[in-house]
Each structure stands twice: as structure tokens, then as C-alpha cells.
Amino acid sequence: MRVLVVDNGGQWTHREWRVLRDLGVETEIVGNRAPIGSLNADGLVLSGGSPRAGLDGEAMGFCGKYLDELDIPILGICAGHQYMAIHLGGKAGPSATPEFGKTLITVVDEDDLFKGLPTSFIAWESHNDEVIELPPGFRLLAKSDTCPVQAMKHESRKLYGLQFHPEVEHTDNGYDIFQAFIDVCGDDRKD
């Protein structure tokens, strides 16, 4: 199993890599302008980024190509989540209430990522922007009181987005969420 972390300049990109490594996955961090042909992977994590990176297509490098051309599971985190929404026809922009620190997340659809987890848990946030409108073909998986789209999933493709940061120790069940994504990658590999 090989899952690559695409570096979009996020402060916790190395944590995403470390969690995957700790869970026994072959992983490495690659730049967001890595040629598609060099991405030999069973899944991708689109990392968070510097402020407003998710709204700036140029800052997100080739992430759009990865979303359009790769047929593997992809998990967008923070800026990766926001960019996924914009690139696939949804909307993201400034948060009415930016979130920094611990936030209570409510799961509305456990789907693959939250299966067997509590219906609410504490997660770590660090964002000024958020997904405002789901892209076509996506459904809502989780929300918070101040952010209506904390998690989303495409109906037919294995594309997932998380506004919060499951890779940091302040997020409850973070390793479980990453393991669920790894399981999706493994199931996809069998198909």
C-alpha cells in the first residue's frame, strides 16, 4: 500500500506523512507540481496550505490535474478540501466564523471515513476559509456549529474532503479516520 502526501505548503504536512507511516503505509511527501506519471500510488492526500491556498489555483499546483486524471482515492485536508470543492464546481470562500483550535464535529453520514466512530468528536481547526457550497455529485458527511461542510464525499468516485486536521493529536479519532482512508485505498486496489 502506497499513499502519497501532496505538499501544498501546510504547516502539518509532515504530520500527515507521519500518521500514514505510523499506520504501516509506504508514504512520501511530494511537491504539488510532481508530474502525474511520477505518482505511483494507491491514494493521495492533498495537504493543507498556507493562508488562502485553497482558493488559489496557482498555489495548488497540479492538484486539479490529479483530481481530473487519477482514478485513485484522494483525501483533501483543509486547503486540499477547499480546492477540491472549487475545482469540481462547488464554492469556497471566507468563513463567517473562522475556526482555530478545538471544535465539536457532528457526523451526519458516517460513510467510509467515520464508520464506527462517535457521532460527535473534537477536531482541530485552523482556517479562515471554508467550503460554502458542495460540488455537484458530493454529499455532506460532517459539520460543526460554525462550519456547514466539515467533511464531504463524492457519490461515485473515492474523493473525500475534511476541513479539520485529523493528523494532529488534538483531533479525536484522527488515526482511525486515516485508517479508514487507507482501507478505502486497499479496497480500491482490489477492484
C-alpha positions as a printed Julia matrix, in Angstrom:
191×3 Matrix{Float64}:
   0.0    0.0     0.0
   1.42   3.36   -1.06
  -0.25   6.69   -0.22
   1.48   9.94   -1.17
   1.07  13.27    0.6
   0.95  16.21   -1.82
   2.6   19.2    -0.16
   0.57  22.39   -0.62
   2.61  24.32    1.94
   0.63  23.29    5.01
   2.04  23.54    8.5
   1.21  19.9     9.29
   2.13  18.15    6.04
   4.82  16.18    7.83
   2.26  15.06   10.42
   0.08  13.62    7.65
   3.11  11.7     6.37
   3.96  10.52    9.87
   0.45   9.24   10.64
   0.42   7.25    7.39
   3.88   5.87    8.19
   2.82   5.01   11.75
  -0.14   3.08   10.3
   2.24   0.95    8.24
   1.72   2.55    4.85
   4.52   3.23    2.39
   4.4    7.01    2.01
   6.37  10.05    1.0
   5.78  13.75    0.59
   5.77  15.04   -2.99
   5.54  18.59   -4.32
   2.25  19.74   -5.78
   3.85  20.08   -9.2
   5.02  16.46   -9.37
   4.23  15.05  -12.84
   1.27  12.68  -12.85
   3.44   9.94  -14.33
   5.66  10.01  -11.24
   2.78   9.41   -8.81
   2.85   5.64   -8.41
   0.32   5.42   -5.59
  -2.81   3.72   -4.32
  -4.08   7.0    -2.86
  -3.25  10.69   -2.41
  -3.63  13.13    0.45
  -3.87  16.77   -0.69
  -2.38  18.6     2.3
  -3.43  21.86    3.81
  -1.67  25.01    2.72
  -0.63  28.49    3.62
  -3.43  31.01    4.21
  -5.9   31.18    1.31
  -4.06  28.45   -0.66
  -7.29  26.5    -1.16
  -8.8   29.47   -3.02
  -5.72  30.0    -5.21
  -5.44  27.52   -8.08
  -1.87  28.6    -8.82
  -0.76  27.85   -5.25
  -2.3   24.36   -5.51
  -0.01  23.36   -8.39
  -1.23  20.3   -10.29
  -3.86  19.26   -7.74
  -6.56  19.91  -10.34
  -4.87  17.5   -12.76
  -4.6   14.9   -10.03
  -8.34  15.23   -9.33
  -9.24  15.12  -13.02
  -6.88  12.44  -14.29
  -6.11   9.99  -11.47
  -8.53   7.17  -10.72
  -7.4    6.53   -7.14
  -8.84   7.61   -3.77
  -7.96  11.21   -2.85
  -8.37  12.87    0.55
  -8.24  16.68    0.67
  -7.44  18.24    4.05
  -8.17  21.93    4.83
  -6.87  23.79    1.74
  -6.95  20.48   -0.17
 -10.63  20.14    0.78
 -11.44  23.72   -0.22
  -9.61  23.42   -3.53
 -11.33  20.1    -4.31
 -14.71  21.78   -3.8
 -13.89  24.76   -6.03
 -12.2   22.7    -8.75
 -15.13  20.3    -9.01
 -17.82  23.0    -9.22
 -18.62  23.92   -5.63
 -17.82  27.13   -3.77
 -15.35  28.05   -1.05
 -14.59  31.42    0.45
 -14.11  33.36    3.69
 -15.65  31.74    6.76
 -18.37  33.65    8.56
 -16.62  32.44   11.73
 -13.0   31.35   11.19
 -12.11  28.35   13.33
  -8.84  27.96   15.22
  -8.36  25.32   17.89
 -10.71  22.63   19.14
 -14.16  22.38   17.56
 -17.0   19.91   18.06
 -17.66  18.0    14.83
 -21.04  16.35   14.18
 -21.13  13.38   11.8
 -24.28  13.39    9.64
 -23.28  10.45    7.4
 -20.61   8.03    8.64
 -19.94   6.61    5.15
 -16.39   5.22    4.88
 -14.36   7.73    6.89
 -16.41   7.83   10.1
 -17.74   4.25   10.25
 -17.86   3.05   13.84
 -16.78   6.42   15.28
 -18.8    8.57   17.69
 -21.4   10.82   16.04
 -19.63  13.82   17.54
 -15.99  14.38   18.44
 -13.42  17.13   18.97
 -11.25  18.11   16.0
  -8.5   20.66   15.49
  -9.22  23.56   13.13
  -7.03  26.19   11.53
  -8.86  28.02    8.75
 -10.12  31.39    7.58
 -11.86  29.89    4.53
 -14.32  27.04    4.15
 -16.49  25.18    1.66
 -19.67  27.19    1.23
 -21.42  25.02   -1.36
 -20.85  21.34   -2.08
 -19.71  20.48   -5.61
 -22.17  18.55   -7.8
 -22.14  14.85   -7.0
 -20.88  15.31   -3.42
 -22.72  14.71   -0.18
 -22.19  16.1     3.3
 -20.56  13.8     5.87
 -19.93  16.15    8.83
 -20.47  19.73   10.04
 -19.89  21.97   13.05
 -21.9   24.82   14.55
 -19.81  27.38   12.67
 -18.8   25.47    9.51
 -21.51  23.77    7.43
 -19.14  21.47    5.48
 -16.57  19.83    7.76
 -16.43  16.68    5.6
 -17.71  15.65    2.18
 -17.55  12.7    -0.21
 -18.21  12.23   -3.92
 -21.15   9.93   -4.63
 -19.4    7.71   -7.19
 -15.67   8.5    -7.03
 -13.49   7.95   -3.98
 -12.9   11.64   -3.33
 -13.1   12.92    0.25
 -12.61  16.31    1.87
 -12.02  17.28    5.5
 -11.96  20.86    6.74
 -10.41  19.84   10.07
  -6.98  18.29   10.69
  -7.13  14.57   11.56
  -3.32  14.39   11.58
  -2.81  16.38   14.79
  -3.03  14.87   18.26
  -5.78  17.31   19.31
  -8.26  15.62   16.95
 -10.11  12.68   18.49
 -10.05   9.54   16.32
  -7.59  11.07   13.83
  -5.68   7.82   13.33
  -8.99   5.99   12.84
 -10.0    8.44   10.11
  -6.67   7.96    8.34
  -7.01   4.17    8.71
 -10.48   4.36    7.15
  -8.98   6.2     4.16
  -6.2    3.59    3.92
  -8.89   0.89    3.93
 -10.66   2.67    1.05
  -7.36   2.7    -0.85
  -6.9   -1.02   -0.19
 -10.44  -1.86   -1.3
  -9.97   0.23   -4.44
  -6.77  -1.67   -5.21
  -8.71  -4.98   -5.14
 -11.31  -3.74   -7.67
